Amino acid sequence: MLMLCLAAIDSEEDRKSFEEIYHAHKNILYAHAFSILKDVPSAEDAVQDCFVALARNFSKTYQMDCNQIRSYLIIITRNAAYKIYNKRKKEISTEDIYMDREDTSDMTLDTENRELRKKLFDMIGQLDSKYGDVIMLKYYCDMHDKDIAQALDISVENVKVRLYRAKSMLKNKLREGGYCD
């Protein structure tokens, strides 16, 4: 995959920069995609889609700093993963759904926590991207408000406002779903 992406980049200096970015971020992007898809080949496809998009737009992203590139890649990977997830969700048969229900009949507390985390992650994906992106960068990428502001080209105060609103929206969704009081 790396060779395919490198072929799309013109100069040798840009190829080296792309390789550095690839090696620095491929594992975190894979983990992010896997957390959404729970499937190794699909997660690899999402990461590949991300790096192909980066290669196509490398001249535009070349001037970004490290945090901005990381944020950009995570958002592209997330979008690619959700695209794959939604496509796969449409292909699931009702038989698979019933089999999944039988498998979860003897859930443990750990399984319930995993399901709640997955549900929360799905709810974040349903938020408007300006709120979902801030939540993802803050809590899944462990970025500071200042770094998020730089990555998204907004003020630190705007990051705080978006985080507050996003958390309020998530709290309401969790209440509606019966997950909290």
C-alpha positions in Angstrom: 0.0 0.0 0.0 2.8 2.4 0.9 4.3 2.0 -2.6 1.0 2.8 -4.3 0.7 6.0 -2.3 4.3 7.0 -2.9 3.8 6.6 -6.6 1.2 9.4 -6.5 3.7 11.8 -5.0 6.1 13.7 -7.3 9.2 14.8 -5.5 11.6 12.6 -3.6 11.6 14.9 -0.6 7.8 14.7 -0.4 8.0 10.9 -0.6 10.3 10.8 2.4 8.0 13.2 4.3 5.0 11.0 3.4 6.9 7.9 4.6 7.7 9.5 7.9 4.0 10.5 8.4 2.9 7.0 7.4 5.2 5.2 9.9 4.4 7.7 12.7 0.6 7.4 12.4 -0.3 4.0 10.9 -0.7 2.2 14.2 -2.9 4.8 15.9 -5.0 5.1 12.8 -5.4 1.3 12.6 -6.4 1.2 16.3 -8.9 4.0 15.7 -10.4 2.2 12.7 -10.5 -1.1 14.5 -12.3 0.4 17.4 -15.1 1.3 15.0 -15.1 -1.8 12.7 -13.9 -4.6 15.1 -12.5 -6.3 12.0 -8.9 -6.4 10.9 -9.3 -6.4 7.1 -11.9 -3.6 7.2 -9.7 -1.5 9.6 -6.8 -2.0 7.2 -9.0 -0.8 4.3 -10.0 2.3 6.2 -6.3 3.2 7.0 -5.4 2.5 3.3 -8.2 4.9 2.2 -6.9 7.5 4.6 -3.3 7.4 3.2 -4.5 7.3 -0.4 -6.5 10.5 0.4 -3.4 12.0 2.0 -1.2 11.1 -1.0 -3.8 12.8 -3.3 -3.8 15.9 -1.3 -0.2 15.9 0.0 0.7 19.2 -1.6 -2.2 20.8 0.5 -1.4 19.1 3.7 2.4 19.3 3.5 2.5 22.6 5.4 0.5 21.4 8.4 2.2 20.8 11.7 2.3 17.4 13.3 -0.8 17.8 15.4 -2.8 19.1 12.4 -1.7 16.2 10.3 -2.6 13.8 13.1 -6.0 15.3 13.5 -6.6 15.3 9.7 -5.6 11.7 9.4 -7.8 10.6 12.3 -10.8 12.4 10.9 -10.3 10.9 7.5 -9.8 7.4 9.0 -12.9 7.8 11.1 -15.0 8.9 8.1 -13.6 6.0 6.0 -14.3 3.5 8.8 -17.9 4.7 9.2 -18.4 4.5 5.4 -17.2 0.9 5.5 -19.3 0.2 8.7 -22.5 1.6 7.2 -21.9 -0.3 4.0 -21.4 -3.5 5.9 -24.4 -2.8 8.2 -26.6 -2.7 5.1 -25.3 -6.2 4.1 -26.0 -7.9 7.4 -28.8 -10.4 7.2 -31.5 -10.8 9.8 -30.1 -14.2 10.6 -26.8 -12.7 11.7 -28.7 -10.3 13.9 -30.5 -13.1 15.7 -27.3 -15.0 16.1 -25.7 -12.0 17.7 -28.5 -11.7 20.2 -28.1 -15.3 21.2 -24.4 -14.8 21.7 -24.9 -11.9 24.1 -27.5 -13.7 26.3 -25.0 -14.4 29.1 -23.3 -10.9 29.3 -20.8 -10.1 32.0 -20.2 -6.6 33.4 -17.2 -6.3 31.2 -19.3 -7.0 28.1 -21.9 -4.5 29.2 -19.1 -1.8 29.6 -17.8 -2.6 26.2 -21.3 -2.3 24.7 -21.8 1.0 26.5 -18.5 2.3 25.2 -19.5 1.2 21.7 -22.9 2.8 22.0 -21.2 6.0 23.2 -18.8 5.9 20.3 -21.7 5.4 17.9 -23.5 8.4 19.4 -20.4 10.5 18.9 -20.4 9.5 15.3 -24.0 10.7 15.0 -23.2 14.2 16.3 -22.6 17.0 13.9 -19.0 16.7 12.8 -17.9 20.0 14.4 -18.9 18.5 17.8 -17.9 14.9 17.1 -14.5 15.9 15.9 -13.7 17.9 19.0 -14.8 15.0 21.3 -12.8 12.5 19.3 -9.6 14.7 19.4 -10.0 15.5 23.1 -10.9 12.1 24.5 -9.7 9.5 22.0 -6.6 11.3 20.8 -5.7 12.9 24.2 -5.1 16.3 22.6 -5.1 19.5 24.6 -7.6 22.2 23.8 -4.9 24.4 22.4 -3.8 21.7 20.0 -7.4 21.0 19.0 -7.9 24.7 18.3 -4.8 24.8 16.0 -5.8 21.6 14.2 -9.3 22.8 13.5 -8.3 26.4 13.0 -10.7 27.7 15.7 -10.2 29.5 19.0 -9.5 27.7 22.3 -12.7 29.2 23.7 -14.6 27.8 20.7 -13.1 24.4 21.5 -14.4 24.6 25.0 -17.9 25.7 23.9 -18.0 22.8 21.4 -16.9 20.3 24.0 -19.5 21.6 26.4 -22.3 21.4 23.8 -21.1 17.9 22.6 -21.1 16.5 26.1 -24.6 18.0 26.7 -25.9 16.4 23.5 -24.3 13.0 24.5 -25.8 13.2 28.0 -29.2 13.8 26.5 -28.8 10.9 24.1 -27.7 8.6 26.9 -30.7 9.7 29.0 -33.0 9.0 26.0 -31.5 5.6 25.6 -31.9 4.8 29.3 -28.2 4.6 30.0 -28.2 7.2 32.8 -30.5 9.2 35.0 
